[in-house]
Structures are given as C-alpha cells and as structure tokens.
C-alpha cells in the first residue's frame, strides 16, 4: 500500500469516529427499522420519530435496513456506538425467535441490547375461504378431519409466529397439517380466495379488508381477548386452543448506552403513545398502542421466550447462518 494512503487512512479513522460522536452530541439519532418501508411497523417508526423529536430536542431519522428476516438491521444496532445515535425498533418475535432458530445465534437480546419501551401490539388471525362449510374454528376442524388431503395452510414466512402457531395447532389437534411458506400476507389471502390452500395465519390487520368484503373469513384471533378491530371473532382460547400469540413492536438501544438517555427515550415514547391523535393513527392501521418502562419490555420478552421456546424446540426447526 502507498505510504501516504496508509497514513491518510490512519488519520481518517479517528476523524470518522469523532464525526460520529459529534453527530450524536449534536442531537441526531437514527431509528433503525429492519423491514421495508410502507407497512405498519414503518408507519409506527415515522410517527414515533415525529412525535418524540421535539420532546427529546433531537432530530430522529428513520432508516430501513432490510434483509435476513430482520437480522441486518438488528446487527447494525448491535454493532453501533452506544452514544444514543442509533435506536432499534423491531418486532418482538425477531428479538426472541431469531436466537431460538439460528444454528449459531447472531445476538443475545439481554446481553447486546438495552430495553427502552414496548410500543404497540398486533394480532394474528386464522383465515379460511368462506366457501368452506364451516362457521367457526371448531366446525372448521371437523371439516379438516373430513378432508385431510386439504389440510394445507399458508404462513408469511418460515421461522415466524404463524409458522409456530401452525405447529402448535398440529400438535393440539393431533393431525398433520402442511405448512406452505409465502412472502407476506397478500399472496396467502389470494390463494385462500382462489381455493389453493384451505387456510392461512396472517396478521389480523392484513386480513380485515378481505374479511369485511367477504373474500375470506376470519374464524379465530390470536389475542388474549377479542380484538377491538374484529370483536365478532372469537379468540383461539375461546375456541379450545390454549394459545395467546400476540406480537408487538419494541424499542432498544445498543448495550452500554447511557441509562439517562434510555429513560428519556422511553418516557418520550410512552408520552407519544398516550396521545389521542397518535392512538387514532395507529389503530387505523391495526396496531394497539401500549408504551411501557424498560422493565415492562424486559418482562414481555421473558414471557414470550417462556411461551415459544418449548414450541420451537419441539419442531427442531433451525436456520443456518
């Protein structure tokens, strides 16, 4: 290597580090969202950035770092400087399921991240074609037992909550079910309407428009109580399946971040989520605003690990890094 270039590089590295620290001190934070723009989680991030910025007196910029089922963005924050310049907003399942299914876990949520706040919940729905002779979950199970060759269901991706909900159903019903992975909810709903698969497990918000248009029928929701978005739909627990499978979005900082900044960030997030106009915007896209302390987020994470770890382990499902 040319000696002058080498020396310039050596000088440049500390300058870059200083620039990063200066950026953080100047009041700029990036909210890293590890999924594509346009969906509900992205809308949540942008709304939170808009509401929290004036309270924190910082500029908050949302950056979509997609890929690896969320891993690219998660790793970016894990490896980021703990100076308040990077904030992670992602789904709870990415933070507890990915370490369970990776052959060599890329991160440890408790070790590599500092909890900030639980942000919002969303629910899953079990969806069928309305042409099937079933009025509810129990009658649909009866139909499945009579048509075992049609016991196929769609999930938005492998290694997700819908994937493992299907595994739980298969075990509880004592019958084989064929899982068909898709890329998102839309193609699942299209194939249910087209009669190519018997049912699907998707986010309730994604299924609601077709449910209301009678293109598909939601026969069970995954929440602990009936969804405010579809109060006419029974829960899985009401239908005889002992499973509550809500998902949620949370906010984290890299481990080692200043505790006072984490506290301010969490308080600003909870205050934003308590605003009526914020609640209305989030419920309009199928999200239920929550807000919590860092301890509340840690407790939620622990409860989900306890619920899903034995279910995931029983499947033997793993992905190679």
N, C-alpha and C positions, 0 to 999 in steps of 0.2 A: 504493500500500500504506500502511496506517496506520503512522505512525512508531513507535509503541510496539511494534507487532507486529514491525516490521522489526528494532528494537533487540533485542527478545526473541529473535528468530531468530539474530541475530549472536552474542548471548551464549550461546545454546543449542548452537551448533555446536561450539565448543571444549569445552563441558561434555560433549557426547556423545563427542567424541574422548578426553577424559580418562577417561570411564566405560569406554570400550573398552580403553584402556591399563590401567586399574585392574583390569578383569576378567581380562586376560591375566596381569598381575602376581600376581593373587590365585590363579592356578593353574587356570584354566578354558580348555579347548581344545575346539573343535567339530571332529569328524571329518565332513567333507562327503562324502557318497556320492551321486553324481549319478543314481542309479537308484532304483526303487521299493523299499519295504520288503518283506521276506518271502523274497526269493530268496537264493542262496548268497552273493553279494557282501555283501549287507546283514548276513547272519549272521556273515560274516567280520569286518566292521567292529565289530559289537557285541561279539563275542568278544575282539577286539583291545583295544577300549576297556576292557573289564572286566579284562583281564589286565595291561594297561600302566599303568593309572591308579595303582595302589599303588606301582609301581616309580618312576614319574615324580613321584609325590606331587602329581598334578593330577587334577582332575575332567575326564573325557573324555566328551563327549556326541555321539552320532551324529545327524546331521541329513540327511534325504533331500531333496535339491534336484533334482527331476526335470525333464526336458524337453530338447528339442533334441538327442536322442541322446547326452546327457551334457554338452552344452555349457553348460547353465545352471549346473550345479554347478562345472564347471571354471572358467568365467568368474568365479564368485563368489570362488573362492580366488585366482585370478589378480589380481583387484582388491582382495583383502583386505589387511589390515595385516600386515606381516611381523614380527609380535611373538610368534608361537607360538600365537595364539588360533584359527587356522584350519589344518586339516590336510586334504589331499585324498587320498582312497582311491578309485581307479577302475581300470578295466581298461586294460592296456597298449594295446590297439587304439584306444581313444578318444584316447589321447595321441599316437599316431603316424599313425593313419589319418585322423582328422578334419582335421589340417592338409594332408594329401595331397588330400582330396576337396573341401574347401571352395574355391569360386572365389576368395574373399579370406579366407585363413586368419585365424581369430579369435585364435589364440595361437601362440606358438613355445615348445615344451616346454623346450628348452635355455635360452632367454632368460628365460622367465616363471616358471619353477619350479625349486625346489631339490630334487634327489632325496634320498630317505630310505632306502627299502628295497623290494626285491622281496618280495612277501608269499606268494603261492600261485599255482600253475599249475592250469589246467584244459584239457581236451582236447575236440576236436570229433569227431563220428562221421558216417560216411556210412551212411545208413539206408534200407532198402528194404522193400517188402511181402514177407513170406515166401511168398506165393503165386507170386511171380515165379520162373521157372525159372532160378535162379542160386544157386550155393553159396558163391561168393566174389566178390571185386571183378572178377577177370578174366572170369569167366563172366557176370557182370552186364554188363560192357562188350560182350561178344558178343551178349547179349540186346538191349541198346540199339541196336546196329548193325542188328539184325534188325527192330527196332521203332522207327524214327526218329521216328514220329509220337507216341511216348510218352516222348520224351526231355525230360521236364519235371521240375524239381526245386524244392523249397521252401527258402527261407532265412529266418531270423528277422527280417531287416530288410535293406534296401539299404545299401550302403556299409560292410558288416561283413566280418569274416574269412570266414564262409561264402559271402558274395557273391563274394569274390575267389578263394576256393578253387574255386568253380564255374567262374570264368573261367580259372583255371589248368588245371583238368580239361578244359575245352572245347578249349584250345589243345593240350594234350599228347595228347588223344585224336583230335584232328583232325576233330571232328564237332560240329555245332551242338547246343547244349543251351538249353532255355528256362527261364530263372530266374523263379520266382514268389515275390515278397516277401510275408511274413506278419508278424503281430505276435506274435513269440515262438515257442517250440518246440512248445507244445501243439497249436495248430491244424495245424501241419505233420504231426505224428505222427498226428493224427486223419484227415487227408486221405490219408496213406500207407495207413493201415489201410482207409480207405474206397475205395482204388484211384483216387483223383482225380489223384494225381501219382505218378510212378514211384519217386522217391527224395527224400531231404532231407539237408541238412547242418545238424546241430544240436549242442549240447553233449552230450558223451557221458553226462554225469550225467542230463540230461533224458531221454535215450533208454533208459537202462538198465532202468527198471521195465517198460516195454513189451517190450524185448528179452528180458528174463527170463521175461515172461509169454507170449512168442512171438507178440505182437501185431505186432511189427516185427522186422527182422533187421539188426543192425549188421554191415556187411561190411568196414569199414576204420576205423581210428582215425588221427587226425592227428599223434599224438605221435612222438617220435624212437624210442622203444622201446614195446613193448606196454604197454598201460595196466594198472596194478595192479588196476583195477576190472573189467577185462574181458580177462584175459590170453589168452583163446582167440581174440581178434580180431586179425588181422594189421594192421600199420600200412600207410599208403599207400605208404611207401618199399618195404616188403616186396612190395607189390602192383604195383610197377613205376612209381609216380608219384614223381618226385623233389621231394617237398614235405614239410616238417615245419611244422605250423601250430598249435602250442600257443598258448593265450592265457594271460593272467596278470593278477593284481592287483598294483598297486604303490602306494606312499605317497610323496607330495610335500608340500612347503611352498611358500609364495609365494617368489619370488626375493627375495633380500635378507634372508631370515630369519637369526637368529643361528646360526652354524655349530655352536656348542656344544649348542644345543637340538636341532638336526638330528641330531647324533651321539648324544645321549641317547635321542632318539626312535627312531632306527634300532636302537640296541643293545637297547632295551626291546622293540621289535617282534621282533627275531631271537630274543631270550630267550624270549618268549612262544611263538613258533612252534616252539621246540625242546622244549617241554613235551609229555610223552606224552599227557596228557589233552586238550590243545589239538589235537594231531595227530589223535587219535581222533575228535574232534568235527568236524574239517574233512574228514577222509577219508570220514566218514559222509555228507557232502553232496557228495562228488565233487571236492573240492579237495585238491591236493597241496601241503602246507606247504613253504616254501622259506626265506625270510629271507636278507638279503644286506646288504652295505655299500652306501653311496650309489654308489660306483664300480661295484658289481655291477649296480645298477639302470640306470645310465647305459650300461653295456656291453650289457645285454639290449635296451635301447631302440634302440641303434645297430644291433644285429644285425637287429632286426625291420624297421627302416627300410630297411636294405640289401636285405632279402628282398622286402618288399612294394612298395617304390617302383616298380620296373620293371613289376611285375604290374599295379599300379593305373594307372600311366601308360599302359600298352598298351590298357587298356579305354576310356580317355578319359572315365571317369565323373567328374562334378562335381556338387556341390550349390550352389545359390545361397544366400547368406546372408540 
